[in-house]
Amino acid sequence: MMQKDTDWKSGMAALKFHVLILAFWAGVLIPSSCHGHSGLMRKHAALYIFGDSLFDPGNNNYINTTNDFKADWLPYGETFFKYPTGRFCDGRLIPDFIAEYAKLPIVPAIYPRIVDYTYGVNFASGGAGALDETRKKGLVIPLNYQLHLFEDVVKHLKHNLGDAETYTLLSNAVYLISIGGNDYFAPLATDCSYFETHSQEEYVGMVIGNLTNVINEIYNKGGRKFGFTRLPPLGLVPSQRPGNNGTCVKEVTSLVNMHNTALPKHLEKLKGKLQGFKYSIAKLDTYLTARINYPSKYGFKEGKSACCGSGPYGGIYSCGGKRGVTEYRLCANVSEYVFFDSFHPTERVYQQLAELWWNQVPNAKEPYSNLKELFEV
């Protein structure tokens, strides 16, 4: 079991951010109502978010974890928020931009507890995996526990809105999920031969299988519209460049490719089984690989090195100096870089990826929607 919410540590910077968000909701968006929900609820689909550090808005600030799984210090957050929120980025993440395009307020983290869930909530946790065993118990919020927190939100909504209106809200909502990368990185962190004794195919099946179980549970609560990310090219991130700890590049690349091939096939099967199930897939692998290899084509100067870090390519995970290595380099202009730290892209990259996902054109080989369509149906 995870520790109780009240026992988990909080970060003051992220608390400030969430207080501002609550004040914004209370003062601007949510009219006084004895019904306990916003008058705008019927006009906008809510956004519920699950995943890892690509989507974490600061949930890990509130759990008793290590600095390896936190980013609540400068220079994280410096570009947009001007202070660290817990996002593993210099600014906003893909869900922040998607919320903007959907005319929603920034969707807050589940921690600390918020008062209104009708616009959505973000459960993502840096370092989390689809499998509970990917990280030591308590260090992150794994996908299964994120589902548990979502179920608590559903109970809260039913208490305030009633069963029928809650079901309507949840069936109109969009659910974004980014998960899996940590499941493949973690076993290879200390042992590149791990998958010599464990079948890669079976392991990928376990990851996709647990994701499928979570999708089914959300569907049973009313969820119908989903957005998924294919895994980014993990073998090309700065930490995996020569001279760093990237000793398992071949293995992790193989696993990522297998996952990205299997995911659309499983989702298409679900579409055939679950009535009303709709989905969109963001091709983070192809989008990011293009920017890494041809940065100038997309308005960047540096595609391989991190803006913030140390060692070759900025690949040592030392951004901010609080992960064991105190010395680090910070670039002069973060907007020129594809990667902010040793693992994670910059806000500018996330904005480009969010726009592509929002507007992508479906084709015959990819029978899934873009996110704009999901919010409109």
N, C-alpha and C positions, 0 to 999 in steps of 0.2 A: 504494500500500500504506500502511496505517497504521503508525505507529512501533511498535517492539517494546514489549511490556508493561513491560519492565524499564527502558525509557527514559522512561516517562511519569511526570510529577510526582505526588506523593501529598499529600493534605491531612491534617494531623494530627487534626483533629476527626473526620473521617469514619473514619480509621483506628481511632480509639478506639471508635467505634460498632461497626465490624465486628469488632474484637477482643472486644467485649462479646457480640456475637451468636454468635461462634464459641465463646466460653466457655460461653454459655448452651446451645448445641447439645451441646457435648462433655460438660458437667456434668449437664444435666437431661434432654435428649431422646434422646441417642444412647448406648445401652449399649455396653459393650466387646464387640467381635465380631471374630473373625478373618475374617469374611466381608466386612468393610469397608463395611457399610451398616446402616441403622437397622432395628431390629425393628418400628418403627412404619410402615415404608414401605408395607406391605400394607393398612394401615388408612386412609391418607390419600392422596388424589391430589396429586401434586406440582403446583407452579405456576411456569410459565416465562413471563417478562414481556419484551416488546419495546416500543420506542416512543421518545417524545420527553420533554420536560420535565414533562409531566403525569404520567409514570411513573418518571422518573429518580430513583433513591434515593441518588445520589452518584457515579455512574460518571465524570462529568466532572471530579471532583476528581483523577483519576488520569491525565488526558491533558493534553498541553501545549497548552491552549486559552486563550482570553481570558476576562476576567471577564464578558463579555456572555453566556457560556454556562456560568457557574458560579454557585453560591449557597452557598459554604462560609464564610460569615461571618454574624454576628448582624445583624439580628434573625431571619434565617431559622432555623427549627428551635426557636424559643424556647418555643412552646406545649407541645409534648409531650416532645421530647428534651432541652430546656433548653440545647442547644448546636447549632451548624449541622452537618447531616449531608451537605449538598449537595443536599437536596430544595428545589425552588423553591416553598416553602410555609413557613408558620409551624409546621407539624407534619407529620402523616402524610398520605400520598397514597391514592388509591383502592386500589392493590394491597395496601397495608398493611392496610386494613380488610378486603379480600376474604380475605387470608390469615388474619386473625383469625376471620372467619365460618366459614372452612373448617377451623378448628382447626389451623392451621399456625403455625410461628414466623414472624416477619417475614422475608420473603424478601430475602436480601442482594444487594448489587450484585456483578457479576462481578469487579470490581476492589476490593481486592486479591484474589488467588486464594483460593478457599475450599476446604475439604477434603472436603465432602460435598455432592453435587448432588441427592440423592434427595428433598429437599423442594422443590427448585426453585432458580432463580437469576434475577436481574433484569439484563437487558442494555441497558435503556433509557438514552438519552443526550439531555440537553437540547439543543435546536437541531437534532436529527437530522430527516432527511426520508426518505421512501420512495425518493427519487432521490439517487444519489451526488452529483450536481452541485449539489444544493440548497445545500450549504455547501462552502467551500474545504477541500480535502483535509487531514485531520488535526485540524480544529477540533472535530469531533464524531465520534460513532460512528454512521455511517449504517446504515439497516436492513439492507443487504446484508452489512455487516461484523458486525452483531449476529447475523445468521444464521451467519456463519463462526465466531463465538465459540460459538454453540449447537452447531455441528457438532463443535467441539473438546470440548465437554462430553459429547456423545454418545460420542465415542471414549473419554473418561475412564470413563464409565459402563460401556461394554462391556469395558474392561480389568478393572474391578473386579467387575462383576456377571455378565459373559457376555452373549452376544447375546440369548438368549431372555428373560432377566429384564429386561434393558434395554428391549427392545421392549414388554414388559408394562408397565413403569414409564411409558414415553413414551406408550403408547396410553391409559393411565388418567389421564395428566396433563391439566391445563387450561392453555391458552396465551392470555395476554392481550396484545392489540396495540392501541396508540394511536399513530397516525402520520398525517401528511398536512398538518397545519396549517402547518408550516414550508415545505413545498413551495410553498404558495400565498403566504405572506407574503414569502419571500425575493425572488422576481422583482420584487415591487412595492415593495420597500424604497426604491429610488431612481428607479423609472420606472413611473408609473401607466399609461403607454401600451404597456407590454410586450405585453399581450395584444391589442393592435391588429394586431400582426404575427405573433402566435402564436395559433392557435385554442384557445380555452378548452376546448372539447370534447376536442380531441386531447391537451391537456396533462393534463386530469383522467384521460383514458384511460391515459396513461403512468403516473401515480401509482397508480391502481387496478391497472394491469397489473403493476407491480413488486411491489405488495403481494400480488397473486395468485400471482406466482412464488414468493415467500417462503412463502406458505401451502402451496403444493404441495411445496416442499422439506421443510417441517416434517412434512407428511402422509407423505411418503416415508420419513421416519425413524420413523414410528409415530404422530404426532400426529393426534388425531381430534376433540378438543373445544376450541373456540376462543371467545374473547370479544373483541369489537371495539367501539371507541367511534366513534360518529358525531362529526364535528368540532364543537367548541363554536362559539358565535356570535362569530367572531373580529372582526367589525365592531363589536361592542359592548364589547370589553375597554377598560379605562381609557386605554391608549395610543392608541386610535383615536378617542377623544372629541375634540370641537372644541378647538382651542388646542394640541394636541400634534402628533404627526407622522401623524395619521390622514388622510392625503390620498388614500388609495386605498380608502376604506371600501366604496364601491359595487362596485369590482372584486373585492375579497377576499370580500365577502358573496356575490357571484354564484358565485365558485368554490367556496366552502364549500357553498352550496346544491346545486350540481351534484354535488359529491363525495358529499354525504349522500343524494342521490337515487340515485346510481349504485351506492354500496356495497351496499345490501341486494339489489339486482338481481344483482350479480355473485356475491354469496355464495349466493344461491338457485340460481344456475346451477352453482356448485361443488358444492352439496349433491346436485344431480342427477347429477354426474359422479363424485364421490368417495364410494365406499361407506363408510358409517359416519361421515361428516363431520357434526358437530353444531356449532351456533354460537349465540351470544347477542350482542345489540347493545345497548349503552348509549346512550340518546338524550340525549347531553350538550347538544345544541343546544336542545331543548325544555326540559330540566331547568334549564339555566342561564339561558335567556332569561326563564323564569318568575321566577326569583329576582332577576334584574337589574331587571325591570320592576315586580315586586310583592314587594319584600324582606320587608315586615312579615308577609305571609301565611305565610312560612316561618321566621319568628323572627329576621329581620335588620332593622337600621335603615338600612343604606346599601348600595345595589345597584350604583351606578355608579362611585363613587370607590374608589381603592385605599387600603388601610390604610397602606401604606408606599410612599412615592415623593415626587415633587415636581411642580410645575406644576399646570395645571388637572386636576381629578379624580385627582390623583396619577399622572397618565399618563406622566410622564417616568421612565424606567426607572433610578432612582437609589437604590433601596432598599439600605440598608447603606453607601452612599457610596463604592462601589468600582468604579463603571462610568463614570468621567469626571466625573460631577457628585457632589460630596462632600456637599452639603447635601440633606437629605430630611426629610420629616415622617413620624412614626409615630403611629398612632392609639392612644387610651388603652385600647380594648377590642376586640381583634381579632375576637372572637366575634360582634360586631355587623355585620361586613363580609362581603360576598360575595367581594370580591377582596382578596388579601393584597398583591400588588405590581401593576405595570402590566399584567401579562399573566395572572397565575395566581391561582386561587381560594384561599380559606382552608381550613384543615383541617376546619372545621365544614361547609363546603359539600361537600368531598370525602366526608365521612362520610355526608351525606345522599344524595349521588349513588351511593355504594357500596351503601347499603341499598336504594335503588330498583333498582339493577341486580341485586342478589342476589335480590330478592323479586318483581321485576316480573311482571305477569300477562300471558301471551301472549294474543293474540286472532287472529281469522281473517285480518286484514290483515297481521299480523306473525307469521309461522310460525316464530319462533325461541324458544329457551328462555330462562329466567333462569339466572343463574350457579349458584344453589343446585342446580338440576336437573343441571347439567353435572358438578358435583362428586359427585353421588349416583349417576349412572349408570355 
